[in-house]
Amino acid sequence: MNFEERIDRAIKEMFKIGYKPHIFMDMRIEHGTIEAIKRLIRSEAVQSGFTTLWEKKRLDLSMENIIQEPEWADIFTDEDRLLAKKRLKDYNFVFDK
């Protein structure tokens, strides 16, 4: 599976739990998947989609979590992953071991 397919799979799961990430999907069309994710992660503001996933107890589907997966290490910088990890920790996300 490539990165685009991984994101598509996460979005399908979001739809299944009743969340449609319209803003992210629009950003993805406008900027491309990777740039859209970088913009979300680098934003100081926590995005509404992230809080929606938190409310649904599904931060595992967040872009912040997905970019932690080792197979995407060459796509995002260490700083990107650290920013994303901090946001997840701020919301008490429990990481897989």
N, C-alpha and C positions, 0 to 999 in steps of 0.2 A: 504494500500500500504506500502511495506517495503522500506528501503533505496535504495536497488539495483534497484527496480522498479522505484523509483523516479528519479534516475540517468538515467536509460534507457529512461524514458519519456522525460527528458531534452535533451538527445542526439538525439532522434527522432525529437524534435522541432528544434534542430540545423541543422539537415539534411534538414528540410523543408525550412530553410532560406538560404540554400546554403553553410553551413559551416559543414565540416566533421572533427571532433576533433581527427584526427588520432594519434597525440602524446599522448593525454589523454587516448585514447582507448588502445594504446600499453602499457602505464604505468599501466592501470587497469588490463590488462592481467598479466603483470610481477609482480606487487606488491599487487594487490587487490584494490578494489574501495576505501576503506577508507584510506589506506596508500598512494595511488596515490594522493588523494585529500589533505591529510596532507602535502605531499611533495610540491605540487603546492602552497599551502597557505603559507607554511613556507619559501619558496624561496624568497630571496630578490628581485630577478629579476621578473618583470611582464612577464607572459607567453604570447606567441603570440596568443594563443587561447582566452585569456582574452581581448587582444586588438582587436582581430577580432570581438568578441561579442560587445565590446564598439563601434567599427566603425559601426556595424549593429544596434546599439541602442537596444541591447538585453542582457544587463548585468543581467537581471532577470534570464537568463538561466545559468549564471556562477555558478561554484561550490562555489565561495565566497558568493553568495547570497543564494543558496540552503541550505548551512549549518546554515544559520540564522533561518531557519524554526524551530519553537519550538519542533516539534516532533523528531528532531535529536539532541537535547540538550545533551543526554547522550552519544552520539558517539564522539563528539568533545569537546575539552577543551575550557574554557573561553578564554584562550589566542589565540587558533585557531580562534575562532569567532571574537575576537577583531582585529587580523591581517587581516582577511578577510574583516571585516567591514571597516577598515582603507583604504584598497585598493579600495573598492567600493566608499568610500567617496572621495578619491583622484581623482577618475574619475567622480565625480559629480552624482553618482547614487542616485536616489530618492527612498527611502525605502517606502514600503506600511505602512500605519498606523495601 
